[in-house]
C-alpha cells in the first residue's frame, strides 16, 4: 500500500519523505495559501497499517491554555463532518485532524480515495483555522466561530 501512495504522490508532483518507520510517509509544508485560513501550511502524515490508511495533520497551535473551549469547538465541528475529525490531546493541548479509509477501498479505486486523503485535510484545516485561532485567542465563542467558518466556506 505504501508503494501505491508513493506512486500517487509522485504522479501529482507532491514531495514527501519516507521516515525509517515502516508504513509512514510524511508530506512537509503543504501550503494552504489561497484557501482563506490563517494557518498557512501544514504537515501531513500518511500512516499505513494492514486495515487502513490514515492521513494525520498536527496543527501548529496549542490549546493548552483554553482546552475547554477548544474541546467544545471540536465537538461542534465534528458533528458537521462527513470525512475525518478533529481531536485534541488533553495532556498538552495538541490539536489534530485525521481521516482514514480502509485499505480494501483504496485498492479498488486508488485515485478517488488517495485524492480525498490528500485534498480533504488541507481544505478542512483551512476552513476551520480561523475559528480555531479565534477560539484559542478568546475572540469568539466556539459556536460563533463555527458559524463564521461555515458561512465563509459556503461563499467560496
C-alpha positions in Angstrom: 0.0 0.0 0.0 2.9 2.4 0.8 4.1 1.9 -2.8 0.7 2.8 -4.2 0.6 6.0 -2.2 4.2 6.9 -3.2 3.3 6.4 -6.8 0.2 8.6 -6.4 2.2 11.4 -4.7 4.8 11.2 -7.5 2.1 11.3 -10.2 0.8 14.6 -8.6 4.4 16.0 -8.3 3.9 16.1 -4.5 7.1 16.0 -2.4 7.3 13.6 0.6 9.7 11.9 2.9 9.9 8.3 4.0 10.9 8.1 7.7 12.6 5.0 8.9 9.3 3.9 10.5 7.6 1.3 8.3 4.2 2.3 6.8 4.7 6.0 7.2 5.1 8.8 4.7 5.3 12.4 5.5 4.4 15.3 3.3 6.0 18.5 4.6 4.8 22.1 4.4 1.6 21.6 2.4 0.7 25.2 1.5 -2.7 26.4 2.4 -2.3 29.8 0.7 -5.4 31.0 -1.2 -7.7 28.8 0.8 -8.6 31.6 3.2 -7.3 30.2 6.5 -4.9 31.7 9.0 -2.7 28.6 9.2 -0.6 28.9 6.1 0.9 25.4 5.9 0.5 22.0 7.5 2.5 18.8 7.6 0.5 15.7 6.6 1.5 12.3 7.9 0.2 9.2 6.0 0.2 6.2 8.2 -0.4 2.8 6.7 -1.4 -0.4 8.5 -3.0 -3.6 7.3 -6.5 -2.3 7.7 -6.4 1.4 6.9 -4.5 4.3 5.5 -4.7 7.4 7.8 -4.0 11.0 7.0 -3.0 12.9 10.1 -2.3 16.6 10.5 -0.9 18.0 13.7 -1.9 21.7 13.7 0.7 24.3 14.6 -1.3 25.6 17.5 -1.7 24.6 21.1 -5.0 24.6 23.1 -3.2 24.1 26.4 -4.5 27.4 27.8 -8.0 27.1 26.5 -8.8 23.3 26.4 -12.5 23.5 27.4 -13.4 26.0 24.7 -11.4 24.1 22.1 -13.0 20.8 23.2 -16.4 22.4 22.6 -15.3 23.8 19.2 -14.0 20.3 18.2 -17.2 18.5 19.2 -19.3 21.1 17.3 -17.1 20.9 14.2 -17.0 17.1 14.3 -20.8 17.0 14.3 -20.7 18.6 10.9 -18.0 16.4 9.3 -18.6 13.9 6.6 -15.0 12.7 6.4 -12.5 12.7 9.2 -12.5 14.5 12.6 -10.5 16.8 14.8 -9.2 15.7 18.2 -7.2 17.1 21.0 -4.7 15.6 23.4 -5.7 16.7 26.9 -2.2 16.2 28.2 -0.7 19.1 26.2 -3.4 20.7 24.1 -2.2 19.3 20.7 -4.9 19.7 18.1 -5.1 17.3 15.2 -7.2 16.5 12.2 -7.3 12.9 11.0 -9.2 10.8 8.5 -8.8 7.3 7.1 -10.0 4.9 4.5 -9.9 1.1 4.5 -7.0 -0.4 2.5 -9.5 -2.5 0.5 -11.4 0.6 -0.6 -8.2 2.3 -1.7 -7.1 -0.8 -3.7 -10.4 -0.8 -5.6 -10.2 2.9 -6.5 -6.8 4.4 -5.5 -7.2 7.7 -7.4 -10.6 8.5 -5.7 -9.6 7.7 -2.2 -6.0 9.0 -2.3 -7.2 12.2 -3.8 -9.5 12.5 -0.8 -6.8 11.6 1.7 -4.6 14.3 0.2 -7.2 17.1 -0.5 -9.7 16.9 2.3 -7.3 17.6 5.2 -6.0 20.8 3.6 -9.5 22.0 2.8 -10.8 21.2 6.3 -7.9 22.8 8.2 -8.1 25.9 6.0 -11.9 26.1 6.5 -11.7 25.9 10.3 -8.3 27.5 11.0 -9.7 31.0 11.6 -12.3 29.6 14.0 -9.6 27.6 15.8 -7.4 30.6 16.3 -10.3 32.9 17.3 -11.4 30.4 20.0 -7.9 30.0 21.3 -7.4 33.7 21.4 -10.7 34.3 23.2 -12.1 36.4 20.3 -15.1 34.2 19.7 -17.2 31.5 21.3 -16.9 28.0 19.8 -20.5 28.2 18.3 -19.9 31.7 16.8 -16.6 30.7 15.4 -18.0 27.6 13.7 -20.9 29.6 12.2 -18.5 32.1 10.8 -16.3 29.4 9.3 -19.3 27.7 7.7 -20.6 31.0 6.3 -17.2 31.8 4.8 -16.9 28.3 3.3 -20.4 28.5 1.7 -19.4 31.7 0.0 -16.4 30.1 -1.8 
